[in-house]
Amino acid sequence: MPETDWDLQIDVSLRAAHLAARTFCPLLAESSEALVITSSVHAQTGIPGCAPYAAAKGGLQSLTRQLAVEYALRCASTRSSPARS
């Protein structure tokens, strides 16, 4: 897997959430609003060839738990699951 694939997935999924949280959590902590961060079932379940995606989604779940502790904020982490037919 090229390092550029890893960097892109971390930037799009994890870094973007971090930057949004850094910007909005201080404001949200003063209100009754919540920050919702959406993760994925891939944070717990490995699929061949998806390491960057799984790592980024696992990082989102950890980031959400940490934000809840740091800001005493109602931070919700939801996981989306693929539809099964």
PyRosetta script that sets phi, psi and omega in degrees:
from pyrosetta import init, pose_from_sequence

init()
pose = pose_from_sequence("MPETDWDLQIDVSLRAAHLAARTFCPLLAESSEALVITSSVHAQTGIPGCAPYAAAKGGLQSLTRQLAVEYALRCASTRSSPARS")
pose.set_psi(1, 127.7)
pose.set_omega(1, 178.9)
pose.set_phi(2, -66.9)
pose.set_psi(2, 144.3)
pose.set_omega(2, 179.0)
pose.set_phi(3, -60.9)
pose.set_psi(3, -28.5)
pose.set_omega(3, 178.7)
pose.set_phi(4, -63.9)
pose.set_psi(4, -33.8)
pose.set_omega(4, 176.7)
pose.set_phi(5, -64.6)
pose.set_psi(5, -43.8)
pose.set_omega(5, 178.1)
pose.set_phi(6, -60.4)
pose.set_psi(6, -51.8)
pose.set_omega(6, -178.2)
pose.set_phi(7, -59.3)
pose.set_psi(7, -42.3)
pose.set_omega(7, -179.4)
pose.set_phi(8, -62.4)
pose.set_psi(8, -46.1)
pose.set_omega(8, -178.0)
pose.set_phi(9, -66.2)
pose.set_psi(9, -41.7)
pose.set_omega(9, 178.0)
pose.set_phi(10, -64.9)
pose.set_psi(10, -42.5)
pose.set_omega(10, 179.2)
pose.set_phi(11, -63.6)
pose.set_psi(11, -46.5)
pose.set_omega(11, -175.9)
pose.set_phi(12, -70.9)
pose.set_psi(12, -43.8)
pose.set_omega(12, -174.5)
pose.set_phi(13, -89.2)
pose.set_psi(13, -54.7)
pose.set_omega(13, -170.0)
pose.set_phi(14, -88.9)
pose.set_psi(14, -48.4)
pose.set_omega(14, -178.7)
pose.set_phi(15, -63.6)
pose.set_psi(15, -39.4)
pose.set_omega(15, 179.2)
pose.set_phi(16, -61.8)
pose.set_psi(16, -43.1)
pose.set_omega(16, 178.2)
pose.set_phi(17, -65.2)
pose.set_psi(17, -40.3)
pose.set_omega(17, 177.9)
pose.set_phi(18, -61.1)
pose.set_psi(18, -45.6)
pose.set_omega(18, -179.2)
pose.set_phi(19, -65.7)
pose.set_psi(19, -39.8)
pose.set_omega(19, 177.2)
pose.set_phi(20, -64.8)
pose.set_psi(20, -44.4)
pose.set_omega(20, 179.6)
pose.set_phi(21, -63.5)
pose.set_psi(21, -42.8)
pose.set_omega(21, 179.2)
pose.set_phi(22, -60.7)
pose.set_psi(22, -34.6)
pose.set_omega(22, 180.0)
pose.set_phi(23, -77.8)
pose.set_psi(23, -44.7)
pose.set_omega(23, -169.3)
pose.set_phi(24, -100.3)
pose.set_psi(24, -24.0)
pose.set_omega(24, -177.4)
pose.set_phi(25, -59.0)
pose.set_psi(25, -42.0)
pose.set_omega(25, 177.7)
pose.set_phi(26, -59.7)
pose.set_psi(26, -36.5)
pose.set_omega(26, 178.2)
pose.set_phi(27, -72.6)
pose.set_psi(27, -42.2)
pose.set_omega(27, -178.6)
pose.set_phi(28, -68.3)
pose.set_psi(28, -30.6)
pose.set_omega(28, -179.9)
pose.set_phi(29, -64.0)
pose.set_psi(29, -23.0)
pose.set_omega(29, 179.9)
pose.set_phi(30, -89.2)
pose.set_psi(30, -5.3)
pose.set_omega(30, -176.7)
pose.set_phi(31, -123.5)
pose.set_psi(31, -174.6)
pose.set_omega(31, 177.3)
pose.set_phi(32, -98.9)
pose.set_psi(32, 16.2)
pose.set_omega(32, -179.3)
pose.set_phi(33, -85.8)
pose.set_psi(33, 164.4)
pose.set_omega(33, -178.3)
pose.set_phi(34, -128.7)
pose.set_psi(34, 152.4)
pose.set_omega(34, 172.8)
pose.set_phi(35, -99.0)
pose.set_psi(35, 126.5)
pose.set_omega(35, 179.2)
pose.set_phi(36, -111.6)
pose.set_psi(36, 122.6)
pose.set_omega(36, 178.8)
pose.set_phi(37, -113.4)
pose.set_psi(37, 123.9)
pose.set_omega(37, -177.8)
pose.set_phi(38, -97.0)
pose.set_psi(38, 126.2)
pose.set_omega(38, 179.2)
pose.set_phi(39, -107.7)
pose.set_psi(39, -145.6)
pose.set_omega(39, -177.5)
pose.set_phi(40, -158.1)
pose.set_psi(40, 156.9)
pose.set_omega(40, 174.6)
pose.set_phi(41, -61.1)
pose.set_psi(41, -20.8)
pose.set_omega(41, 179.8)
pose.set_phi(42, -67.3)
pose.set_psi(42, -12.8)
pose.set_omega(42, 175.2)
pose.set_phi(43, -67.7)
pose.set_psi(43, -25.6)
pose.set_omega(43, -180.0)
pose.set_phi(44, -110.6)
pose.set_psi(44, -19.6)
pose.set_omega(44, -174.0)
pose.set_phi(45, -120.3)
pose.set_psi(45, 120.3)
pose.set_omega(45, -179.9)
pose.set_phi(46, -78.9)
pose.set_psi(46, 142.7)
pose.set_omega(46, 174.7)
pose.set_phi(47, -133.2)
pose.set_psi(47, 130.3)
pose.set_omega(47, -177.9)
pose.set_phi(48, -52.6)
pose.set_psi(48, 133.8)
pose.set_omega(48, 176.8)
pose.set_phi(49, 83.9)
pose.set_psi(49, 3.0)
pose.set_omega(49, -175.7)
pose.set_phi(50, -115.2)
pose.set_psi(50, 24.0)
pose.set_omega(50, -176.2)
pose.set_phi(51, -56.6)
pose.set_psi(51, -45.9)
pose.set_omega(51, -179.2)
pose.set_phi(52, -62.3)
pose.set_psi(52, -40.6)
pose.set_omega(52, 179.8)
pose.set_phi(53, -65.3)
pose.set_psi(53, -47.4)
pose.set_omega(53, -179.6)
pose.set_phi(54, -62.1)
pose.set_psi(54, -42.0)
pose.set_omega(54, 179.2)
pose.set_phi(55, -64.5)
pose.set_psi(55, -41.6)
pose.set_omega(55, 179.0)
pose.set_phi(56, -64.4)
pose.set_psi(56, -42.0)
pose.set_omega(56, -179.5)
pose.set_phi(57, -70.0)
pose.set_psi(57, -37.0)
pose.set_omega(57, 174.0)
pose.set_phi(58, -64.0)
pose.set_psi(58, -38.6)
pose.set_omega(58, 176.6)
pose.set_phi(59, -63.7)
pose.set_psi(59, -36.2)
pose.set_omega(59, 177.4)
pose.set_phi(60, -62.8)
pose.set_psi(60, -40.8)
pose.set_omega(60, 179.1)
pose.set_phi(61, -65.6)
pose.set_psi(61, -41.5)
pose.set_omega(61, 177.3)
pose.set_phi(62, -66.1)
pose.set_psi(62, -41.9)
pose.set_omega(62, 178.3)
pose.set_phi(63, -59.6)
pose.set_psi(63, -42.9)
pose.set_omega(63, -179.1)
pose.set_phi(64, -63.3)
pose.set_psi(64, -44.0)
pose.set_omega(64, 177.5)
pose.set_phi(65, -61.9)
pose.set_psi(65, -41.8)
pose.set_omega(65, -179.1)
pose.set_phi(66, -66.6)
pose.set_psi(66, -40.5)
pose.set_omega(66, 177.7)
pose.set_phi(67, -62.1)
pose.set_psi(67, -39.6)
pose.set_omega(67, 179.1)
pose.set_phi(68, -61.7)
pose.set_psi(68, -38.5)
pose.set_omega(68, 178.9)
pose.set_phi(69, -71.0)
pose.set_psi(69, -46.7)
pose.set_omega(69, -175.2)
pose.set_phi(70, -69.9)
pose.set_psi(70, -35.6)
pose.set_omega(70, -174.6)
pose.set_phi(71, -108.8)
pose.set_psi(71, -0.2)
pose.set_omega(71, -175.2)
pose.set_phi(72, 45.4)
pose.set_psi(72, 45.6)
pose.set_omega(72, -172.5)
pose.set_phi(73, -110.5)
pose.set_psi(73, 146.8)
pose.set_omega(73, 174.6)
pose.set_phi(74, -73.4)
pose.set_psi(74, 82.0)
pose.set_omega(74, 176.3)
pose.set_phi(75, -95.1)
pose.set_psi(75, 123.8)
pose.set_omega(75, 179.8)
pose.set_phi(76, -107.6)
pose.set_psi(76, 137.6)
pose.set_omega(76, 173.5)
pose.set_phi(77, -116.5)
pose.set_psi(77, 119.7)
pose.set_omega(77, 178.5)
pose.set_phi(78, -112.1)
pose.set_psi(78, 149.1)
pose.set_omega(78, 177.3)
pose.set_phi(79, -113.9)
pose.set_psi(79, 131.1)
pose.set_omega(79, 175.4)
pose.set_phi(80, -94.3)
pose.set_psi(80, 142.2)
pose.set_omega(80, 179.2)
pose.set_phi(81, -115.5)
pose.set_psi(81, 145.7)
pose.set_omega(81, 176.7)
pose.set_phi(82, -67.4)
pose.set_psi(82, 145.9)
pose.set_omega(82, 177.8)
pose.set_phi(83, -69.2)
pose.set_psi(83, 140.2)
pose.set_omega(83, 178.0)
pose.set_phi(84, -110.6)
pose.set_psi(84, 137.0)
pose.set_omega(84, 179.0)
pose.set_phi(85, -108.7)
pose.dump_pdb("model.pdb")
